[in-house]
Structure formats: structure tokens, C-alpha cells
Amino acid sequence: MSLGTVIAFIAGVMTVVGSIMTATDRPMAFFDVPSVIIVVGGTVVTCFISYETKVAFDALKTFVKVFKSYKDMNTSLKDEVGRIVKWGYTIQKNGLQGLENEVTETLRKDNPFLAYGADLVVTGYTGAEIRQILEHMLEEQSNRNRISTGALMKMGGDAPAFGMLGTLIGLVIMLSNMSGDPASIGPSMAVALITTFYGVILARLFCIPMATKMNARYDRTELINSIQLDGLVLLAERKSPRYIQDKLNSFVDVSEQFLIDRDMNRDSGNS
């Protein structure tokens, strides 16, 4: 579970609820079932109209996925650089057979992209061929990820529109009843405006922040994959471990870079 996301979401809800509770002694005035149906129902239906069913369902799953822990957010870039550097030493010492031994079932399960790339190196593809294959793979992976978050972002844009639609419906009903009791105009206007409130809440507390969070997560994964891709190409080109270190460290903040003289010796001491 992503504890930070859960805490932030609860804080957001409490901010809205707390504001309502302190501003009025009739908080239930902010609850209206028809308004919820118009905003939520209309936003979801529009998503299914705009996208294929699978994409729409993936977008809806994001409402749950965003609260789960994301492995790559806790992955150390320094460790990724270190792993490729160590593989460089392994190839120097044991050849491609040594790299093949590094590709365990655990690695295939936890990091299928890196395992697949290592298989390409072991197969004997050139660095240029590996780059072409893996870049295409990453591009398609990015497209798949961004489609679902794009759908969620569109829902964030549609929700306020359906809120306004509900408000217009409420105003039409209110105006059609103006020949009756004038005292009913105020409550009727309040109900008409509730749908706009729901539309803003759905967009700004749910859809847009969640899509932004998932895009940030995918950006992190793409950065890690870029490090791995360049590292695999350098391994295929038989570059020295020190050159691999210097090239891959360009992806990493200076304070977090992997240094052979420091970190390889520390790892050896720990082992």
C-alpha cells in the first residue's frame, strides 16, 4: 500500500468535509443522489464511449491501483547502475555464460525487461540491434501505460462538464416551478449547484491527481528502463566496467552515483 497516497487522499477528503461541517449546520444539504448519478454516471459512460472497453476498465482500475505501492518508486538508481557494472565484470571474467547465469527466475519475475535485454546480449546481438529492439519495446509499453492515464485525465475534464449539465437541469426544473412557493427557490437553487460541486470534487480530488500520480510512476519506470537499456547496449559492445559506470551515472544525481572504487569494495567486504 502507498501510505503517502492514502494519507494525502484522506487529508483531502477531510479538508472538504471539515469545511462543510464548519460552514453549515445542515451538512446533508451537500448530499444529493440524482446529482451523484449525473456526474459519476455521465463521466464513466463518456469514458466507455470515448475508449475501447479494455482501456476504460483499465482507467477505472487506476482508482484502486494508485493506492497500491509501486515497486519502481523505491528502486535505487545507484543499485541499477551497480548491477550493470557488476555484470560488466562478470562478462570480463566468465564471458556471456557468466551473464546468462545472472538471469535467474527471480529476475525474470521481478524485472522482465532487464531479463529480456540480458537474453539479447547473451544471444549475441550487437549493441545497435539491442537498442533498436528495446527502444521499440519501451515505446509500446509507454503507449499502453499512457492510454489508461489519458482516459483518466479525460474523465477529469468531463466531470465538471457533467456537473454543469446537472446544474442546468436543476435550473430548468427550478424555473419551471417559480409560479409556486417563492420560498422553495433557494433550496432548489442549492440542489442545482450541487452537481457542479460533485463535478469539481470528482475531477480535482480523484481523476486528475490519480492520473498525474500514475504518470509520475511511469516516468520513474521509464528512467530505470533507460538506464538498463543503455547498460545492456554497453555490455553487448564489451565496454569496460568503468566506462559503463561513467556513462550510466549520467542518469543519476551526483550524490547518488555508483562508484566502483567505493561501492564495489564495500560489496566485497559485505560478502
N, C-alpha and C positions, 0 to 999 in steps of 0.2 A: 504494500500500500504506500502511496505517495503522501506521507504525513503532511508535508508543506501544503500540498494542494487541498487536502481535506480541511486543514486549519483555515486556510485562506477562504475556502468556499463557505465554511460555517461562519466565519467572521463577516463575509459579505451578506449572507442571509440575515445574520443578527443585526447588522447595521440597518438594513431595510426595515426589518420587523421592529427593532428598537425605535427607529424614527417614527413609525406609525403609532406604536404604543404610547410614546410620549407626546404625540401631537393631537391625539383624539381619544375620547372615552368610548368611541364606537369603532373599534378596530375591525369588526366583522363587516363594516361597510366596504372594506377593501377585498372582500371575497365574493365573487360572482361566478357561478358555474357556467352560464352561457358565454361569458367573456373568455374564460379559460378555454372553452371548446373552440371558439372562433380563432383565438390566437394560436394555441398549440396545434389544434387540428388543421387549421389552414396552413401553418408553417410546414408541418410534416407532410401533408398531402402535396404541397408545392414541390417539396424535395423529391418525392417519388415521381412527380410529373416531369421534373427537370432532368433527373438522372435515371440510369438503369436501376432496377430493383436491388441488385447486389451492392451498388455504390451507396444507395440511400440507406440500406441496412447498416453498412459499414460506418456511415456518418452517425447513425443513431447509437451504434455500439460505442462510439467515442465518448458518450456521456458516462459510460462505465469505465472505459479504458483509461481515461485521463486521471482517475483516482488510483490507478494501479502504479506500482513502482516501475520505473523504466531503467533497464539494466545499463544502457549506454550512458546515462547521465552520471553514473557512479564509476564509469570506466576511466582509468587513468591513462592519459595520452602518453605520459612518460613510460608506463608499463608497455604500451603498444609499441613504442619505438624500441624499447629494450628487447622485446620479444623478437622483432625483426633483426636487430643487431646480433642477438644470440644465434638466430638461425643462420646468419652470415658466417659466424664462426663454425657452426655445425657443418655447413657445406664445405668450408675450407678444410675441415678435418676429415669428414666422412663422405663427402660428395652428396649427390642428390638422394642417395639411400638414407643418409642421416636425416635429411629434411622429411623424407617420407615417413620415417619413424616418429617424427614430431606431430604428424597429423593423426591424432588419436580420435576415438569415437566421441570422447568428451568434447574435443574441439569441434568436431563436425556438428554436434548438437548445440553447443553454446555460440559458435561463431561460424556458421555455414559459409559465409562469404570468404573469410580468410582460409578456411579449409579447401574450398573450391579453387581459390587462387593458388594455394600451395600445390595442389594436384597439377595445375597447369605448369608450374615451374618444374615439378618432378617429371612431367611428361616430356619436357624438353622444348617447349615453345620459346620463341625469342621474346625479349622484353617488349618490343613493339607489338607483337601479336597478343601478348598477355594484356597490355594496356588497352588495346582495341576491344578485346573480349570483355574485360572487366568494366571498362567505361560504359559500354553498351548495357551491361548488366545493371550498373548503378543508375544509369539514366532511366531505364524501365522501372526499376524499383522506386526511384524518386517520383516518377509519374503516378505510379499506383498509390503511393502514400499521399501525394498532394491532391489527388482526386477526391478522396474522402474528406480531407480537411477543407478543400474548396467547397464541397457540398455543405459542410457545417457552417462555413463562413457565409454562404449564400442564405442559409436559414437565419443567420443573424441579421442579414439585410431584409429578409422577408417578414420577420416577426413584427417590427414596428409598423410595417405596411398593413398587416392584418389587424394590428391594434387600432390603427386609424380607420380601417374598414368597420371594425366593431363600433367605434365611436360614431361614425356616420350613420350606421344602422340605429344606434341608440338615439341620435339626434332626430332622425326621421320619426321614430316612434314617439319621442317626447313632443315634437312639434305637432304631430297628428292628434295629440291628446290635450293640446293647450286650451281647447274650449271647455275643458273640465275644471277641476280644482287648481287654481294657480299655486297653491302650496305644494303641489306634487312636482312642480318644475325643478326645484332644487335637487331633491333626491334622484329624479330621473336624469338630470344632467350629470350627477356624480356617477351613476351607473354607466352612462355613456362614455365617460372619461376613463373608467376602469380598464377598458380593453387597451387603450394606449399605454397605460401603466404596465399591464402584463406584457405587452409587446416589447417595451424597453427593457424590462427585467429579463425576459427570455433571451433577448439579443445580447445585453451587456453583462449579464451575470452568468449566462450559460454558454450560448453558441460561440460568440466571438472570442471570449477568453479561452475556451476549451480548444478551439481551432488554433489559436495562437500558441498555446502550450504544446500541442502536438506538433506543430510546425517547428518549434524550438527543439523538440526532442528529435525530430527527423533531421534537423540541421546538425545536431550533435552526432548522430549516426553517420551522416554523410562525411563529416570531418574525419571520424575514425576510419571509415572505409577508404577515404582518400589517402590517409597515412599508410594503411595496409596495402592499397593498390601500388603506390609509389615504391613501397618497400619490396613488394613481390617482384616488381619490374627490375629493381636494383639487384635482387637475388638472382634473377634469371640472367642478368648481364654480368654476374660474377664480380660485382663491385666489392671493394674491401669493406669490412665491418665499420671502420672509422669513417669512410665516405658515406656509408648508409646512415650512420649516426648523425653526421653533419647535415645531410640532405633532409632527413626526416625531422630533425629538431627545428627546421624552419617552420613547421606546423605548430610548434609548441611554444608557449610563453617561456621566456628566458629562465624564469625562476623554477620552472618545472621540467627542464630539459634533462634527457638521459645522457650521462657521461660515462664512457667506458672506463676510464681510469678510476672513477669513484664508485659507480654503481655495479660494475662487473665484479670488482674486488669485494664489495660488500656482499654480493650474492654468493660469491665463492666462500666467503667466511661463514655465511649463514648455513651453507650446505656442509 
